[in-house]
Amino acid sequence: MDPMMKMWVSFVGIGLMAIAAVIITLARLKTKGILRGVLSTTAFLLLVIGGLLGLFSIA
């Protein structure tokens, strides 16, 4: 993978992690019940995908 592609992959990973942080913050402050669980699960998945993209861009 060329360096420019690695840069864009890492940017997407960083963006997904930032979105996950915003979602989990909103879920914990503003929601209750099943919606909170759905948002937390979504945030966790985005965090994992963002982390994997970050690792992928290093290799």
PDB file of N, CA, C, O and CB in Angstrom:
ATOM      1  N   MET A   1       0.852  -1.167   0.000  1.00  0.00           N
ATOM      2  CA  MET A   1       0.000   0.000   0.000  1.00  0.00           C
ATOM      3  C   MET A   1       0.899   1.232   0.000  1.00  0.00           C
ATOM      4  O   MET A   1       1.872   1.305   0.751  1.00  0.00           O
ATOM      5  CB  MET A   1      -0.970  -0.003   1.223  1.00  0.00           C
ATOM      6  N   ASP A   2       0.565   2.186  -0.842  1.00  0.00           N
ATOM      7  CA  ASP A   2       1.383   3.391  -0.927  1.00  0.00           C
ATOM      8  C   ASP A   2       1.131   4.305   0.281  1.00  0.00           C
ATOM      9  O   ASP A   2       0.104   4.180   0.949  1.00  0.00           O
ATOM     10  CB  ASP A   2       1.091   4.144  -2.241  1.00  0.00           C
ATOM     11  N   PRO A   3       2.050   5.207   0.556  1.00  0.00           N
ATOM     12  CA  PRO A   3       1.940   6.051   1.752  1.00  0.00           C
ATOM     13  C   PRO A   3       0.673   6.912   1.808  1.00  0.00           C
ATOM     14  O   PRO A   3       0.125   7.130   2.889  1.00  0.00           O
ATOM     15  CB  PRO A   3       3.135   6.945   1.832  1.00  0.00           C
ATOM     16  N   MET A   4       0.204   7.402   0.659  1.00  0.00           N
ATOM     17  CA  MET A   4      -1.015   8.226   0.668  1.00  0.00           C
ATOM     18  C   MET A   4      -2.235   7.411   1.085  1.00  0.00           C
ATOM     19  O   MET A   4      -3.093   7.907   1.815  1.00  0.00           O
ATOM     20  CB  MET A   4      -1.253   8.845  -0.716  1.00  0.00           C
ATOM     21  N   MET A   5      -2.315   6.172   0.628  1.00  0.00           N
ATOM     22  CA  MET A   5      -3.426   5.307   1.007  1.00  0.00           C
ATOM     23  C   MET A   5      -3.368   4.993   2.502  1.00  0.00           C
ATOM     24  O   MET A   5      -4.399   4.957   3.173  1.00  0.00           O
ATOM     25  CB  MET A   5      -3.404   4.004   0.182  1.00  0.00           C
ATOM     26  N   LYS A   6      -2.163   4.766   3.020  1.00  0.00           N
ATOM     27  CA  LYS A   6      -2.012   4.536   4.459  1.00  0.00           C
ATOM     28  C   LYS A   6      -2.485   5.747   5.261  1.00  0.00           C
ATOM     29  O   LYS A   6      -3.102   5.599   6.316  1.00  0.00           O
ATOM     30  CB  LYS A   6      -0.548   4.216   4.800  1.00  0.00           C
ATOM     31  N   MET A   7      -2.191   6.943   4.755  1.00  0.00           N
ATOM     32  CA  MET A   7      -2.618   8.155   5.440  1.00  0.00           C
ATOM     33  C   MET A   7      -4.141   8.226   5.497  1.00  0.00           C
ATOM     34  O   MET A   7      -4.706   8.527   6.549  1.00  0.00           O
ATOM     35  CB  MET A   7      -2.049   9.398   4.740  1.00  0.00           C
ATOM     36  N   TRP A   8      -4.808   7.955   4.383  1.00  0.00           N
ATOM     37  CA  TRP A   8      -6.264   8.036   4.351  1.00  0.00           C
ATOM     38  C   TRP A   8      -6.903   6.957   5.218  1.00  0.00           C
ATOM     39  O   TRP A   8      -7.912   7.205   5.878  1.00  0.00           O
ATOM     40  CB  TRP A   8      -6.767   7.919   2.919  1.00  0.00           C
ATOM     41  N   VAL A   9      -6.321   5.766   5.218  1.00  0.00           N
ATOM     42  CA  VAL A   9      -6.838   4.693   6.072  1.00  0.00           C
ATOM     43  C   VAL A   9      -6.709   5.084   7.538  1.00  0.00           C
ATOM     44  O   VAL A   9      -7.621   4.836   8.327  1.00  0.00           O
ATOM     45  CB  VAL A   9      -6.090   3.367   5.801  1.00  0.00           C
ATOM     46  N   SER A  10      -5.591   5.690   7.909  1.00  0.00           N
ATOM     47  CA  SER A  10      -5.419   6.109   9.299  1.00  0.00           C
ATOM     48  C   SER A  10      -6.375   7.244   9.655  1.00  0.00           C
ATOM     49  O   SER A  10      -6.877   7.289  10.778  1.00  0.00           O
ATOM     50  CB  SER A  10      -3.972   6.544   9.548  1.00  0.00           C
ATOM     51  N   PHE A  11      -6.637   8.160   8.725  1.00  0.00           N
ATOM     52  CA  PHE A  11      -7.609   9.233   8.975  1.00  0.00           C
ATOM     53  C   PHE A  11      -9.009   8.667   9.207  1.00  0.00           C
ATOM     54  O   PHE A  11      -9.731   9.127  10.091  1.00  0.00           O
ATOM     55  CB  PHE A  11      -7.631  10.222   7.798  1.00  0.00           C
ATOM     56  N   VAL A  12      -9.384   7.678   8.417  1.00  0.00           N
ATOM     57  CA  VAL A  12     -10.697   7.047   8.600  1.00  0.00           C
ATOM     58  C   VAL A  12     -10.758   6.370   9.966  1.00  0.00           C
ATOM     59  O   VAL A  12     -11.772   6.465  10.658  1.00  0.00           O
ATOM     60  CB  VAL A  12     -10.981   6.017   7.469  1.00  0.00           C
ATOM     61  N   GLY A  13      -9.688   5.690  10.359  1.00  0.00           N
ATOM     62  CA  GLY A  13      -9.640   5.059  11.674  1.00  0.00           C
ATOM     63  C   GLY A  13      -9.766   6.070  12.799  1.00  0.00           C
ATOM     64  O   GLY A  13     -10.501   5.841  13.760  1.00  0.00           O
ATOM     65  N   ILE A  14      -9.061   7.180  12.690  1.00  0.00           N
ATOM     66  CA  ILE A  14      -9.146   8.242  13.705  1.00  0.00           C
ATOM     67  C   ILE A  14     -10.557   8.828  13.745  1.00  0.00           C
ATOM     68  O   ILE A  14     -11.099   9.082  14.820  1.00  0.00           O
ATOM     69  CB  ILE A  14      -8.110   9.360  13.415  1.00  0.00           C
ATOM     70  N   GLY A  15     -11.139   9.037  12.580  1.00  0.00           N
ATOM     71  CA  GLY A  15     -12.503   9.573  12.507  1.00  0.00           C
ATOM     72  C   GLY A  15     -13.516   8.637  13.149  1.00  0.00           C
ATOM     73  O   GLY A  15     -14.404   9.087  13.873  1.00  0.00           O
ATOM     74  N   LEU A  16     -13.390   7.332  12.889  1.00  0.00           N
ATOM     75  CA  LEU A  16     -14.315   6.376  13.496  1.00  0.00           C
ATOM     76  C   LEU A  16     -14.181   6.356  15.014  1.00  0.00           C
ATOM     77  O   LEU A  16     -15.176   6.233  15.728  1.00  0.00           O
ATOM     78  CB  LEU A  16     -14.075   4.978  12.936  1.00  0.00           C
ATOM     79  N   MET A  17     -12.955   6.478  15.502  1.00  0.00           N
ATOM     80  CA  MET A  17     -12.754   6.501  16.952  1.00  0.00           C
ATOM     81  C   MET A  17     -13.333   7.776  17.567  1.00  0.00           C
ATOM     82  O   MET A  17     -13.880   7.740  18.669  1.00  0.00           O
ATOM     83  CB  MET A  17     -11.259   6.386  17.285  1.00  0.00           C
ATOM     84  N   ALA A  18     -13.218   8.885  16.870  1.00  0.00           N
ATOM     85  CA  ALA A  18     -13.798  10.136  17.372  1.00  0.00           C
ATOM     86  C   ALA A  18     -15.322  10.063  17.391  1.00  0.00           C
ATOM     87  O   ALA A  18     -15.958  10.515  18.343  1.00  0.00           O
ATOM     88  CB  ALA A  18     -13.340  11.326  16.511  1.00  0.00           C
ATOM     89  N   ILE A  19     -15.903   9.495  16.343  1.00  0.00           N
ATOM     90  CA  ILE A  19     -17.355   9.327  16.297  1.00  0.00           C
ATOM     91  C   ILE A  19     -17.815   8.403  17.422  1.00  0.00           C
ATOM     92  O   ILE A  19     -18.848   8.644  18.047  1.00  0.00           O
ATOM     93  CB  ILE A  19     -17.797   8.767  14.926  1.00  0.00           C
ATOM     94  N   ALA A  20     -17.043   7.338  17.677  1.00  0.00           N
ATOM     95  CA  ALA A  20     -17.385   6.423  18.771  1.00  0.00           C
ATOM     96  C   ALA A  20     -17.369   7.142  20.112  1.00  0.00           C
ATOM     97  O   ALA A  20     -18.234   6.899  20.953  1.00  0.00           O
ATOM     98  CB  ALA A  20     -16.413   5.235  18.801  1.00  0.00           C
ATOM     99  N   ALA A  21     -16.401   8.021  20.323  1.00  0.00           N
ATOM    100  CA  ALA A  21     -16.334   8.769  21.584  1.00  0.00           C
ATOM    101  C   ALA A  21     -17.540   9.680  21.752  1.00  0.00           C
ATOM    102  O   ALA A  21     -18.084   9.789  22.851  1.00  0.00           O
ATOM    103  CB  ALA A  21     -15.048   9.595  21.648  1.00  0.00           C
ATOM    104  N   VAL A  22     -17.964  10.335  20.675  1.00  0.00           N
ATOM    105  CA  VAL A  22     -19.136  11.208  20.742  1.00  0.00           C
ATOM    106  C   VAL A  22     -20.405  10.395  21.004  1.00  0.00           C
ATOM    107  O   VAL A  22     -21.246  10.794  21.809  1.00  0.00           O
ATOM    108  CB  VAL A  22     -19.280  12.014  19.438  1.00  0.00           C
ATOM    109  N   ILE A  23     -20.537   9.265  20.326  1.00  0.00           N
ATOM    110  CA  ILE A  23     -21.730   8.427  20.505  1.00  0.00           C
ATOM    111  C   ILE A  23     -21.815   7.901  21.933  1.00  0.00           C
ATOM    112  O   ILE A  23     -22.890   7.935  22.532  1.00  0.00           O
ATOM    113  CB  ILE A  23     -21.719   7.253  19.511  1.00  0.00           C
ATOM    114  N   ILE A  24     -20.716   7.417  22.488  1.00  0.00           N
ATOM    115  CA  ILE A  24     -20.766   6.864  23.834  1.00  0.00           C
ATOM    116  C   ILE A  24     -21.038   7.955  24.864  1.00  0.00           C
ATOM    117  O   ILE A  24     -21.710   7.713  25.867  1.00  0.00           O
ATOM    118  CB  ILE A  24     -19.460   6.143  24.161  1.00  0.00           C
ATOM    119  N   THR A  25     -20.516   9.159  24.617  1.00  0.00           N
ATOM    120  CA  THR A  25     -20.798  10.269  25.528  1.00  0.00           C
ATOM    121  C   THR A  25     -22.279  10.624  25.499  1.00  0.00           C
ATOM    122  O   THR A  25     -22.895  10.796  26.551  1.00  0.00           O
ATOM    123  CB  THR A  25     -19.951  11.497  25.162  1.00  0.00           C
ATOM    124  N   LEU A  26     -22.852  10.735  24.315  1.00  0.00           N
ATOM    125  CA  LEU A  26     -24.282  11.035  24.197  1.00  0.00           C
ATOM    126  C   LEU A  26     -25.137   9.910  24.785  1.00  0.00           C
ATOM    127  O   LEU A  26     -26.152  10.171  25.431  1.00  0.00           O
ATOM    128  CB  LEU A  26     -24.658  11.265  22.726  1.00  0.00           C
ATOM    129  N   ALA A  27     -24.726   8.668  24.560  1.00  0.00           N
ATOM    130  CA  ALA A  27     -25.495   7.539  25.074  1.00  0.00           C
ATOM    131  C   ALA A  27     -25.532   7.550  26.599  1.00  0.00           C
ATOM    132  O   ALA A  27     -26.572   7.273  27.196  1.00  0.00           O
ATOM    133  CB  ALA A  27     -24.905   6.219  24.571  1.00  0.00           C
ATOM    134  N   ARG A  28     -24.421   7.862  27.221  1.00  0.00           N
ATOM    135  CA  ARG A  28     -24.377   7.833  28.684  1.00  0.00           C
ATOM    136  C   ARG A  28     -25.036   9.040  29.315  1.00  0.00           C
ATOM    137  O   ARG A  28     -25.558   8.943  30.426  1.00  0.00           O
ATOM    138  CB  ARG A  28     -22.956   7.743  29.154  1.00  0.00           C
ATOM    139  N   LEU A  29     -25.027  10.172  28.639  1.00  0.00           N
ATOM    140  CA  LEU A  29     -25.601  11.381  29.235  1.00  0.00           C
ATOM    141  C   LEU A  29     -27.081  11.579  28.915  1.00  0.00           C
ATOM    142  O   LEU A  29     -27.821  12.103  29.748  1.00  0.00           O
ATOM    143  CB  LEU A  29     -24.834  12.581  28.770  1.00  0.00           C
ATOM    144  N   LYS A  30     -27.522  11.176  27.736  1.00  0.00           N
ATOM    145  CA  LYS A  30     -28.845  11.571  27.265  1.00  0.00           C
ATOM    146  C   LYS A  30     -29.860  10.437  27.106  1.00  0.00           C
ATOM    147  O   LYS A  30     -31.049  10.714  26.948  1.00  0.00           O
ATOM    148  CB  LYS A  30     -28.699  12.251  25.975  1.00  0.00           C
ATOM    149  N   THR A  31     -29.434   9.177  27.142  1.00  0.00           N
ATOM    150  CA  THR A  31     -30.370   8.099  26.836  1.00  0.00           C
ATOM    151  C   THR A  31     -30.450   7.096  27.981  1.00  0.00           C
ATOM    152  O   THR A  31     -29.597   7.062  28.867  1.00  0.00           O
ATOM    153  CB  THR A  31     -29.960   7.390  25.546  1.00  0.00           C
ATOM    154  N   LYS A  32     -31.504   6.278  27.934  1.00  0.00           N
ATOM    155  CA  LYS A  32     -31.714   5.201  28.897  1.00  0.00           C
ATOM    156  C   LYS A  32     -32.304   4.009  28.166  1.00  0.00           C
ATOM    157  O   LYS A  32     -32.825   4.138  27.058  1.00  0.00           O
ATOM    158  CB  LYS A  32     -32.643   5.654  30.064  1.00  0.00           C
ATOM    159  N   GLY A  33     -32.217   2.867  28.788  1.00  0.00           N
ATOM    160  CA  GLY A  33     -32.874   1.673  28.267  1.00  0.00           C
ATOM    161  C   GLY A  33     -32.163   1.059  27.079  1.00  0.00           C
ATOM    162  O   GLY A  33     -30.936   1.073  26.978  1.00  0.00           O
ATOM    163  N   ILE A  34     -32.978   0.518  26.180  1.00  0.00           N
ATOM    164  CA  ILE A  34     -32.438  -0.236  25.057  1.00  0.00           C
ATOM    165  C   ILE A  34     -31.692   0.663  24.071  1.00  0.00           C
ATOM    166  O   ILE A  34     -30.732   0.221  23.440  1.00  0.00           O
ATOM    167  CB  ILE A  34     -33.557  -0.971  24.340  1.00  0.00           C
ATOM    168  N   LEU A  35     -32.118   1.912  23.935  1.00  0.00           N
ATOM    169  CA  LEU A  35     -31.413   2.833  23.040  1.00  0.00           C
ATOM    170  C   LEU A  35     -29.976   3.044  23.512  1.00  0.00           C
ATOM    171  O   LEU A  35     -29.058   3.133  22.697  1.00  0.00           O
ATOM    172  CB  LEU A  35     -32.152   4.185  22.960  1.00  0.00           C
ATOM    173  N   ARG A  36     -29.786   3.124  24.816  1.00  0.00           N
ATOM    174  CA  ARG A  36     -28.450   3.275  25.374  1.00  0.00           C
ATOM    175  C   ARG A  36     -27.581   2.067  25.020  1.00  0.00           C
ATOM    176  O   ARG A  36     -26.409   2.215  24.676  1.00  0.00           O
ATOM    177  CB  ARG A  36     -28.522   3.455  26.900  1.00  0.00           C
ATOM    178  N   GLY A  37     -28.161   0.885  25.106  1.00  0.00           N
ATOM    179  CA  GLY A  37     -27.430  -0.331  24.754  1.00  0.00           C
ATOM    180  C   GLY A  37     -27.071  -0.392  23.285  1.00  0.00           C
ATOM    181  O   GLY A  37     -25.962  -0.787  22.925  1.00  0.00           O
ATOM    182  N   VAL A  38     -28.005  -0.001  22.438  1.00  0.00           N
ATOM    183  CA  VAL A  38     -27.754  -0.008  20.995  1.00  0.00           C
ATOM    184  C   VAL A  38     -26.653   0.994  20.641  1.00  0.00           C
ATOM    185  O   VAL A  38     -25.746   0.682  19.870  1.00  0.00           O
ATOM    186  CB  VAL A  38     -29.049   0.319  20.216  1.00  0.00           C
ATOM    187  N   LEU A  39     -26.739   2.195  21.209  1.00  0.00           N
ATOM    188  CA  LEU A  39     -25.716   3.208  20.929  1.00  0.00           C
ATOM    189  C   LEU A  39     -24.351   2.787  21.471  1.00  0.00           C
ATOM    190  O   LEU A  39     -23.332   3.017  20.820  1.00  0.00           O
ATOM    191  CB  LEU A  39     -26.125   4.558  21.534  1.00  0.00           C
ATOM    192  N   SER A  40     -24.320   2.180  22.640  1.00  0.00           N
ATOM    193  CA  SER A  40     -23.055   1.730  23.211  1.00  0.00           C
ATOM    194  C   SER A  40     -22.432   0.623  22.364  1.00  0.00           C
ATOM    195  O   SER A  40     -21.221   0.612  22.141  1.00  0.00           O
ATOM    196  CB  SER A  40     -23.262   1.242  24.647  1.00  0.00           C
ATOM    197  N   THR A  41     -23.258  -0.302  21.896  1.00  0.00           N
ATOM    198  CA  THR A  41     -22.759  -1.375  21.036  1.00  0.00           C
ATOM    199  C   THR A  41     -22.241  -0.813  19.714  1.00  0.00           C
ATOM    200  O   THR A  41     -21.195  -1.236  19.224  1.00  0.00           O
ATOM    201  CB  THR A  41     -23.863  -2.413  20.775  1.00  0.00           C
ATOM    202  N   THR A  42     -22.964   0.126  19.147  1.00  0.00           N
ATOM    203  CA  THR A  42     -22.523   0.762  17.905  1.00  0.00           C
ATOM    204  C   THR A  42     -21.192   1.479  18.107  1.00  0.00           C
ATOM    205  O   THR A  42     -20.292   1.375  17.274  1.00  0.00           O
ATOM    206  CB  THR A  42     -23.586   1.753  17.399  1.00  0.00           C
ATOM    207  N   ALA A  43     -21.071   2.203  19.215  1.00  0.00           N
ATOM    208  CA  ALA A  43     -19.829   2.911  19.504  1.00  0.00           C
ATOM    209  C   ALA A  43     -18.673   1.933  19.680  1.00  0.00           C
ATOM    210  O   ALA A  43     -17.562   2.187  19.214  1.00  0.00           O
ATOM    211  CB  ALA A  43     -19.985   3.775  20.758  1.00  0.00           C
ATOM    212  N   PHE A  44     -18.936   0.815  20.352  1.00  0.00           N
ATOM    213  CA  PHE A  44     -17.891  -0.190  20.538  1.00  0.00           C
ATOM    214  C   PHE A  44     -17.431  -0.758  19.197  1.00  0.00           C
ATOM    215  O   PHE A  44     -16.233  -0.915  18.962  1.00  0.00           O
ATOM    216  CB  PHE A  44     -18.393  -1.321  21.446  1.00  0.00           C
ATOM    217  N   LEU A  45     -18.374  -1.062  18.330  1.00  0.00           N
ATOM    218  CA  LEU A  45     -18.012  -1.597  17.011  1.00  0.00           C
ATOM    219  C   LEU A  45     -17.208  -0.585  16.198  1.00  0.00           C
ATOM    220  O   LEU A  45     -16.235  -0.950  15.537  1.00  0.00           O
ATOM    221  CB  LEU A  45     -19.272  -2.001  16.238  1.00  0.00           C
ATOM    222  N   LEU A  46     -17.608   0.675  16.244  1.00  0.00           N
ATOM    223  CA  LEU A  46     -16.853   1.710  15.533  1.00  0.00           C
ATOM    224  C   LEU A  46     -15.440   1.839  16.100  1.00  0.00           C
ATOM    225  O   LEU A  46     -14.483   2.039  15.353  1.00  0.00           O
ATOM    226  CB  LEU A  46     -17.584   3.064  15.620  1.00  0.00           C
ATOM    227  N   LEU A  47     -15.314   1.722  17.422  1.00  0.00           N
ATOM    228  CA  LEU A  47     -14.003   1.801  18.049  1.00  0.00           C
ATOM    229  C   LEU A  47     -13.114   0.646  17.615  1.00  0.00           C
ATOM    230  O   LEU A  47     -11.934   0.845  17.323  1.00  0.00           O
ATOM    231  CB  LEU A  47     -14.142   1.815  19.563  1.00  0.00           C
ATOM    232  N   VAL A  48     -13.665  -0.547  17.571  1.00  0.00           N
ATOM    233  CA  VAL A  48     -12.884  -1.720  17.153  1.00  0.00           C
ATOM    234  C   VAL A  48     -12.469  -1.590  15.691  1.00  0.00           C
ATOM    235  O   VAL A  48     -11.315  -1.849  15.351  1.00  0.00           O
ATOM    236  CB  VAL A  48     -13.696  -3.020  17.364  1.00  0.00           C
ATOM    237  N   ILE A  49     -13.393  -1.194  14.828  1.00  0.00           N
ATOM    238  CA  ILE A  49     -13.070  -1.035  13.407  1.00  0.00           C
ATOM    239  C   ILE A  49     -12.019   0.054  13.220  1.00  0.00           C
ATOM    240  O   ILE A  49     -11.087  -0.115  12.435  1.00  0.00           O
ATOM    241  CB  ILE A  49     -14.339  -0.700  12.594  1.00  0.00           C
ATOM    242  N   GLY A  50     -12.161   1.166  13.933  1.00  0.00           N
ATOM    243  CA  GLY A  50     -11.170   2.244  13.853  1.00  0.00           C
ATOM    244  C   GLY A  50      -9.799   1.790  14.317  1.00  0.00           C
ATOM    245  O   GLY A  50      -8.786   2.144  13.715  1.00  0.00           O
ATOM    246  N   GLY A  51      -9.764   1.008  15.387  1.00  0.00           N
ATOM    247  CA  GLY A  51      -8.486   0.478  15.869  1.00  0.00           C
ATOM    248  C   GLY A  51      -7.843  -0.474  14.879  1.00  0.00           C
ATOM    249  O   GLY A  51      -6.629  -0.442  14.675  1.00  0.00           O
ATOM    250  N   LEU A  52      -8.657  -1.325  14.261  1.00  0.00           N
ATOM    251  CA  LEU A  52      -8.121  -2.246  13.257  1.00  0.00           C
ATOM    252  C   LEU A  52      -7.593  -1.501  12.036  1.00  0.00           C
ATOM    253  O   LEU A  52      -6.567  -1.879  11.471  1.00  0.00           O
ATOM    254  CB  LEU A  52      -9.193  -3.243  12.832  1.00  0.00           C
ATOM    255  N   LEU A  53      -8.286  -0.454  11.633  1.00  0.00           N
ATOM    256  CA  LEU A  53      -7.795   0.348  10.509  1.00  0.00           C
ATOM    257  C   LEU A  53      -6.487   1.046  10.876  1.00  0.00           C
ATOM    258  O   LEU A  53      -5.588   1.166  10.044  1.00  0.00           O
ATOM    259  CB  LEU A  53      -8.852   1.388  10.082  1.00  0.00           C
ATOM    260  N   GLY A  54      -6.382   1.504  12.120  1.00  0.00           N
ATOM    261  CA  GLY A  54      -5.133   2.115  12.572  1.00  0.00           C
ATOM    262  C   GLY A  54      -3.977   1.123  12.535  1.00  0.00           C
ATOM    263  O   GLY A  54      -2.879   1.456  12.090  1.00  0.00           O
ATOM    264  N   LEU A  55      -4.229  -0.088  13.002  1.00  0.00           N
ATOM    265  CA  LEU A  55      -3.182  -1.116  12.946  1.00  0.00           C
ATOM    266  C   LEU A  55      -2.847  -1.488  11.504  1.00  0.00           C
ATOM    267  O   LEU A  55      -1.686  -1.720  11.167  1.00  0.00           O
ATOM    268  CB  LEU A  55      -3.621  -2.369  13.720  1.00  0.00           C
ATOM    269  N   PHE A  56      -3.875  -1.541  10.659  1.00  0.00           N
ATOM    270  CA  PHE A  56      -3.664  -1.864   9.255  1.00  0.00           C
ATOM    271  C   PHE A  56      -2.817  -0.805   8.552  1.00  0.00           C
ATOM    272  O   PHE A  56      -2.026  -1.129   7.666  1.00  0.00           O
ATOM    273  CB  PHE A  56      -5.001  -2.013   8.548  1.00  0.00           C
ATOM    274  N   SER A  57      -2.979   0.449   8.943  1.00  0.00           N
ATOM    275  CA  SER A  57      -2.224   1.511   8.293  1.00  0.00           C
ATOM    276  C   SER A  57      -0.757   1.515   8.738  1.00  0.00           C
ATOM    277  O   SER A  57       0.101   2.028   8.020  1.00  0.00           O
ATOM    278  CB  SER A  57      -2.866   2.862   8.589  1.00  0.00           C
ATOM    279  N   ILE A  58      -0.465   0.960   9.896  1.00  0.00           N
ATOM    280  CA  ILE A  58       0.918   0.870  10.361  1.00  0.00           C
ATOM    281  C   ILE A  58       1.688  -0.202   9.594  1.00  0.00           C
ATOM    282  O   ILE A  58       2.849  -0.004   9.236  1.00  0.00           O
ATOM    283  CB  ILE A  58       0.956   0.572  11.865  1.00  0.00           C
ATOM    284  N   ALA A  59       1.047  -1.322   9.348  1.00  0.00           N
ATOM    285  CA  ALA A  59       1.724  -2.469   8.715  1.00  0.00           C
ATOM    286  C   ALA A  59       2.002  -2.254   7.247  1.00  0.00           C
ATOM    287  O   ALA A  59       2.564  -3.131   6.590  1.00  0.00           O
ATOM    288  CB  ALA A  59       0.897  -3.712   8.878  1.00  0.00           C
TER     289      ALA A  59
END
